[in-house]
């Protein structure tokens, strides 16, 4: 859980921005809700010196990366940066290909806790060599650094990357549109068997609060990413977010579903625009998302037998977004779901 600069700011990153985001992570309640990592994406680096050491943009980061990392750490947060497995990053800055050891050592010296490692400008590069190479370089520093592999799912990394990266992208880049969110969601179907403690599928960062979707659509986006046990990397300007957006991003009961380590959720059923997603939780409970992709409200039902419970089971049901207990419900759960929205409940036998 954390924040990444790319979705909102692109290349417009700076020391001031990162310090202000770290401040707001604390003051907004995001840190208390579990967000830890403040990650600078592309465009912080400009060149290499004569020894091959990566050089940050001195105009945008005049205090240097070590001082910035120290500031983030002083807030009780963790600090992340971005690089690329190719010769250049996606925005044409120096990549790490051939400089993995030098870069890993520099990141550790700065106090980096998280590396997002992209896949641009990689002609002739084998991901099954490039990513383990950087993993080994990071490990050799002796500093715990989360390794986020961003290969866009090109070579089905979920089938081979466990033990290489902690999280791995399963998709291309998300965009702040309903159609993009649902397209990426569809790409997660069937990948749940590859996720679990020590390694998780990453359907890309959150767009919640960036303005391209409506509040209920962002709620659906957040709910399903939590159901998928996805990394929760906020991508909005948290310094100016509305109370409604903050409430989505800091909803502790929904976040608890994401952070439950038992397993990734899965799609149980799809009937046209109406879907049921479920995630088994520790303690024999379940999280359910009833998802309506359609343009009109619709009823969605789920029998407890579909979760493996007995036909006459009568579990307790709690509406997570409403923070309301619905009581014990026997046999089948039915709810009316507004268009482009979800009902998310916790089911406790």
TORLOMI-914167 format. One record per residue (C-alpha): residue number from 1; x, y, z. Coordinates in steps of 0.05 Angstrom, whole numbers. Example, Ala and Ser with C-alpha at 12.3 -4.5 7.8 and 13.67 -1.06 7.14 Angstrom:
2
SITE|k|c1|c2|c3
SITE|1|246|-90|156 .
SITE|2|273|-21|143 .
This chain:
349
SITE|k|c1|c2|c3
SITE|1|0|0|0 .
SITE|2|26|68|-18 .
SITE|3|26|124|-69 .
SITE|4|59|131|-137 .
SITE|5|69|196|-177 .
SITE|6|57|170|-247 .
SITE|7|-19|169|-257 .
SITE|8|-29|241|-237 .
SITE|9|38|276|-247 .
SITE|10|76|238|-301 .
SITE|11|144|271|-309 .
SITE|12|125|331|-266 .
SITE|13|158|304|-203 .
SITE|14|199|344|-152 .
SITE|15|227|344|-82 .
SITE|16|172|391|-60 .
SITE|17|117|346|-87 .
SITE|18|143|284|-53 .
SITE|19|152|319|14 .
SITE|20|81|347|10 .
SITE|21|53|279|-8 .
SITE|22|89|248|52 .
SITE|23|60|302|97 .
SITE|24|-10|290|70 .
SITE|25|-3|215|75 .
SITE|26|1|226|150 .
SITE|27|-49|284|158 .
SITE|28|-103|253|114 .
SITE|29|-106|188|153 .
SITE|30|-77|147|96 .
SITE|31|-18|125|138 .
SITE|32|-65|103|193 .
SITE|33|-105|64|141 .
SITE|34|-42|25|121 .
SITE|35|-9|65|65 .
SITE|36|67|62|72 .
SITE|37|106|73|8 .
SITE|38|117|140|-27 .
SITE|39|144|123|-96 .
SITE|40|173|170|-148 .
SITE|41|160|141|-217 .
SITE|42|197|160|-282 .
SITE|43|237|224|-295 .
SITE|44|274|233|-229 .
SITE|45|340|213|-263 .
SITE|46|378|251|-318 .
SITE|47|446|218|-331 .
SITE|48|503|176|-305 .
SITE|49|570|202|-281 .
SITE|50|638|177|-303 .
SITE|51|635|118|-256 .
SITE|52|566|98|-281 .
SITE|53|529|122|-220 .
SITE|54|458|145|-234 .
SITE|55|449|221|-226 .
SITE|56|383|251|-202 .
SITE|57|355|315|-232 .
SITE|58|388|369|-189 .
SITE|59|338|422|-208 .
SITE|60|278|382|-188 .
SITE|61|312|347|-129 .
SITE|62|362|398|-103 .
SITE|63|369|365|-34 .
SITE|64|386|298|-65 .
SITE|65|353|231|-58 .
SITE|66|384|212|9 .
SITE|67|356|275|42 .
SITE|68|288|262|10 .
SITE|69|287|190|33 .
SITE|70|306|213|103 .
SITE|71|247|261|103 .
SITE|72|198|207|81 .
SITE|73|226|161|135 .
SITE|74|219|215|187 .
SITE|75|144|212|175 .
SITE|76|143|137|190 .
SITE|77|136|121|116 .
SITE|78|178|85|65 .
SITE|79|211|112|1 .
SITE|80|210|84|-69 .
SITE|81|239|99|-137 .
SITE|82|231|75|-209 .
SITE|83|278|46|-261 .
SITE|84|275|4|-324 .
SITE|85|304|-62|-347 .
SITE|86|322|-31|-414 .
SITE|87|375|18|-439 .
SITE|88|327|76|-425 .
SITE|89|264|86|-384 .
SITE|90|197|97|-417 .
SITE|91|210|172|-417 .
SITE|92|281|165|-445 .
SITE|93|320|172|-380 .
SITE|94|378|125|-365 .
SITE|95|355|53|-354 .
SITE|96|389|1|-310 .
SITE|97|408|-50|-364 .
SITE|98|482|-65|-350 .
SITE|99|482|-22|-287 .
SITE|100|440|-66|-241 .
SITE|101|493|-73|-188 .
SITE|102|512|1|-188 .
SITE|103|439|22|-185 .
SITE|104|420|-26|-130 .
SITE|105|479|-3|-88 .
SITE|106|460|70|-98 .
SITE|107|387|57|-81 .
SITE|108|407|22|-17 .
SITE|109|455|79|1 .
SITE|110|399|129|-8 .
SITE|111|352|89|36 .
SITE|112|305|64|-18 .
SITE|113|252|14|6 .
SITE|114|215|-1|-60 .
SITE|115|235|-7|-133 .
SITE|116|187|-6|-191 .
SITE|117|223|-37|-250 .
SITE|118|193|-23|-319 .
SITE|119|201|-56|-388 .
SITE|120|212|-1|-440 .
SITE|121|269|-1|-490 .
SITE|122|285|-75|-479 .
SITE|123|297|-100|-549 .
SITE|124|339|-163|-543 .
SITE|125|331|-167|-468 .
SITE|126|304|-231|-437 .
SITE|127|257|-216|-378 .
SITE|128|275|-283|-347 .
SITE|129|347|-259|-342 .
SITE|130|336|-184|-331 .
SITE|131|290|-188|-272 .
SITE|132|329|-241|-233 .
SITE|133|392|-199|-246 .
SITE|134|362|-139|-212 .
SITE|135|333|-183|-157 .
SITE|136|402|-210|-142 .
SITE|137|432|-140|-143 .
SITE|138|380|-114|-94 .
SITE|139|388|-175|-49 .
SITE|140|464|-166|-48 .
SITE|141|457|-97|-17 .
SITE|142|429|-127|47 .
SITE|143|373|-75|49 .
SITE|144|301|-100|47 .
SITE|145|272|-70|-18 .
SITE|146|204|-88|-46 .
SITE|147|214|-108|-119 .
SITE|148|156|-88|-163 .
SITE|149|162|-120|-233 .
SITE|150|128|-79|-287 .
SITE|151|134|-123|-349 .
SITE|152|60|-112|-368 .
SITE|153|44|-186|-368 .
SITE|154|78|-194|-436 .
SITE|155|111|-261|-419 .
SITE|156|60|-288|-369 .
SITE|157|104|-271|-310 .
SITE|158|55|-302|-261 .
SITE|159|77|-370|-286 .
SITE|160|151|-361|-271 .
SITE|161|165|-299|-228 .
SITE|162|150|-323|-158 .
SITE|163|215|-316|-119 .
SITE|164|239|-262|-168 .
SITE|165|192|-204|-151 .
SITE|166|145|-189|-94 .
SITE|167|91|-162|-141 .
SITE|168|85|-168|-216 .
SITE|169|43|-129|-266 .
SITE|170|-7|-171|-304 .
SITE|171|-31|-116|-351 .
SITE|172|-12|-55|-392 .
SITE|173|-22|13|-361 .
SITE|174|-88|32|-330 .
SITE|175|-124|95|-353 .
SITE|176|-174|138|-315 .
SITE|177|-234|110|-352 .
SITE|178|-288|59|-336 .
SITE|179|-271|19|-399 .
SITE|180|-198|14|-379 .
SITE|181|-213|-9|-308 .
SITE|182|-261|-63|-331 .
SITE|183|-214|-87|-386 .
SITE|184|-158|-96|-336 .
SITE|185|-205|-129|-288 .
SITE|186|-223|-181|-340 .
SITE|187|-150|-197|-349 .
SITE|188|-146|-221|-277 .
SITE|189|-195|-278|-286 .
SITE|190|-159|-344|-274 .
SITE|191|-95|-313|-246 .
SITE|192|-115|-323|-173 .
SITE|193|-80|-390|-168 .
SITE|194|-12|-356|-179 .
SITE|195|-19|-306|-121 .
SITE|196|-7|-316|-48 .
SITE|197|38|-295|10 .
SITE|198|106|-274|-17 .
SITE|199|81|-256|-87 .
SITE|200|20|-221|-115 .
SITE|201|-11|-204|-182 .
SITE|202|-12|-129|-196 .
SITE|203|-68|-103|-242 .
SITE|204|-35|-34|-239 .
SITE|205|-43|27|-195 .
SITE|206|-106|61|-172 .
SITE|207|-139|117|-211 .
SITE|208|-186|134|-153 .
SITE|209|-194|210|-150 .
SITE|210|-163|230|-216 .
SITE|211|-229|256|-245 .
SITE|212|-243|209|-303 .
SITE|213|-295|167|-268 .
SITE|214|-353|180|-221 .
SITE|215|-351|167|-146 .
SITE|216|-390|102|-151 .
SITE|217|-344|78|-207 .
SITE|218|-283|93|-165 .
SITE|219|-316|54|-108 .
SITE|220|-324|-5|-155 .
SITE|221|-252|1|-178 .
SITE|222|-226|3|-106 .
SITE|223|-272|-54|-83 .
SITE|224|-249|-101|-138 .
SITE|225|-175|-85|-130 .
SITE|226|-184|-102|-56 .
SITE|227|-221|-166|-74 .
SITE|228|-162|-183|-120 .
SITE|229|-110|-174|-63 .
SITE|230|-78|-122|-109 .
SITE|231|-25|-73|-86 .
SITE|232|-62|-10|-67 .
SITE|233|-19|45|-97 .
SITE|234|-58|110|-97 .
SITE|235|-45|152|-159 .
SITE|236|-83|216|-146 .
SITE|237|-63|284|-117 .
SITE|238|-77|267|-45 .
SITE|239|-61|339|-25 .
SITE|240|-127|363|-55 .
SITE|241|-173|303|-54 .
SITE|242|-246|310|-35 .
SITE|243|-273|279|29 .
SITE|244|-310|228|-14 .
SITE|245|-246|205|-47 .
SITE|246|-209|203|19 .
SITE|247|-265|160|48 .
SITE|248|-257|110|-8 .
SITE|249|-181|106|-2 .
SITE|250|-181|100|74 .
SITE|251|-241|54|85 .
SITE|252|-209|6|135 .
SITE|253|-260|-51|129 .
SITE|254|-252|-54|54 .
SITE|255|-176|-48|59 .
SITE|256|-177|-106|109 .
SITE|257|-204|-149|53 .
SITE|258|-145|-130|9 .
SITE|259|-95|-142|64 .
SITE|260|-122|-209|86 .
SITE|261|-64|-255|64 .
SITE|262|-101|-321|54 .
SITE|263|-112|-316|-22 .
SITE|264|-131|-273|-81 .
SITE|265|-205|-268|-96 .
SITE|266|-237|-295|-160 .
SITE|267|-297|-286|-204 .
SITE|268|-350|-336|-183 .
SITE|269|-401|-321|-236 .
SITE|270|-416|-276|-295 .
SITE|271|-485|-266|-326 .
SITE|272|-478|-213|-378 .
SITE|273|-464|-147|-342 .
SITE|274|-477|-178|-274 .
SITE|275|-419|-211|-236 .
SITE|276|-403|-241|-169 .
SITE|277|-333|-240|-142 .
SITE|278|-311|-274|-77 .
SITE|279|-249|-278|-33 .
SITE|280|-239|-328|22 .
SITE|281|-214|-294|86 .
SITE|282|-179|-321|146 .
SITE|283|-226|-347|199 .
SITE|284|-274|-380|150 .
SITE|285|-305|-314|129 .
SITE|286|-315|-289|57 .
SITE|287|-315|-222|23 .
SITE|288|-364|-215|-35 .
SITE|289|-370|-162|-89 .
SITE|290|-434|-160|-129 .
SITE|291|-415|-120|-191 .
SITE|292|-462|-87|-241 .
SITE|293|-428|-65|-306 .
SITE|294|-495|-47|-337 .
SITE|295|-531|19|-347 .
SITE|296|-590|4|-302 .
SITE|297|-598|-22|-231 .
SITE|298|-605|-97|-225 .
SITE|299|-614|-151|-173 .
SITE|300|-556|-199|-163 .
SITE|301|-563|-262|-121 .
SITE|302|-514|-312|-92 .
SITE|303|-532|-377|-58 .
SITE|304|-486|-396|-1 .
SITE|305|-475|-463|-34 .
SITE|306|-435|-426|-88 .
SITE|307|-385|-411|-32 .
SITE|308|-384|-483|-9 .
SITE|309|-430|-471|50 .
SITE|310|-490|-515|63 .
SITE|311|-555|-499|27 .
SITE|312|-588|-478|93 .
SITE|313|-529|-438|120 .
SITE|314|-547|-375|156 .
SITE|315|-484|-332|161 .
SITE|316|-479|-261|187 .
SITE|317|-473|-210|131 .
SITE|318|-443|-140|137 .
SITE|319|-447|-86|84 .
SITE|320|-376|-59|84 .
SITE|321|-386|8|49 .
SITE|322|-448|23|90 .
SITE|323|-413|-2|153 .
SITE|324|-478|-36|170 .
SITE|325|-495|-106|195 .
SITE|326|-551|-137|154 .
SITE|327|-563|-194|203 .
SITE|328|-563|-269|190 .
SITE|329|-586|-287|120 .
SITE|330|-608|-358|103 .
SITE|331|-596|-394|37 .
SITE|332|-586|-337|-13 .
SITE|333|-562|-266|-11 .
SITE|334|-597|-217|-58 .
SITE|335|-583|-143|-68 .
SITE|336|-602|-89|-117 .
SITE|337|-538|-61|-147 .
SITE|338|-538|8|-180 .
SITE|339|-507|15|-250 .
SITE|340|-431|17|-253 .
SITE|341|-429|2|-179 .
SITE|342|-419|-53|-127 .
SITE|343|-448|-81|-64 .
SITE|344|-391|-107|-21 .
SITE|345|-405|-151|40 .
SITE|346|-369|-194|90 .
SITE|347|-400|-262|103 .
SITE|348|-384|-296|169 .
SITE|349|-412|-367|181 .
